[in-house]
Amino acid sequence: AAGAVRAPLAGSAEPPARCVCFGLGRFSGCPAARAQLAFLLLLLDELRVPPERCALFDPAFSALETAVLEQLGLRLLPENEEGKHGLEGSATLFYMVHCGKALYNNLLWRNWSAGALSRMVIIGNSFRGVEERLLPRILQRDYPYLAKVLQGTEEAALPTHPQYETTFNDTSVHWFPLQKLEELSPEVWDFVEEPTYQDCDDLDIIRKGE
């Protein structure tokens, strides 16, 4: 399956030089989270991204899980950024399987320019699926950056595997070709207000300090 990610990544502007993983979960007790971690390690190998160029954060990690990740050579982000992680000047793969919609929206907000978005790839919940399941006014009100980026997104579903049906269900590779982004109307880029989610009644994100 790791090889299946290579074709979509060929459509992005440049291959990822680093990786950021949010929301992996308690892999010490959850088989699905263990499979997602194994897939992440396979991806890093496939994309030739060294483990030290991969950073992770999940507020649920235990001390033991943190130690295991460090033993694997991976980095831990020091604080809960609520998904608001900048590219740091490098093409980046964001690995966010089954994360909440607010995390994707926050990530897009933090990198809200054609130049930055064209240098990132997101493996996570299908954006098309989010669009199909939410009323348009709710999507635009609660997750405006997700709503606005849809027209500039290319998406390829991960191939299904009977053994991992629920582990990666509704998971897609998303990338944002510069040409598609530049075709969006200029007004799309004018609104850059930080998301607050005041009206959102199903906020699926662990905030800083919670």
Secondary structure, DSSP 8 states (H G I E B T S, - for coil): -GGGGHHHHHTSSS--SEEEEE----TTT-HHHHHHHHHHHHHHHHHT--GGGEEEE-TT--HHHHHHHHHTT-EE-SS--TT----TTS-EEEEETT--HHHHHHHHHHT-SHHHHTTEEEEEE-HHHHHHHS-HHHHHHH-HHHHHHGGG-EEEE----GGGTTTSTTEEEEE--HHHHHTS-THHHH-------TT-SS-----TT-
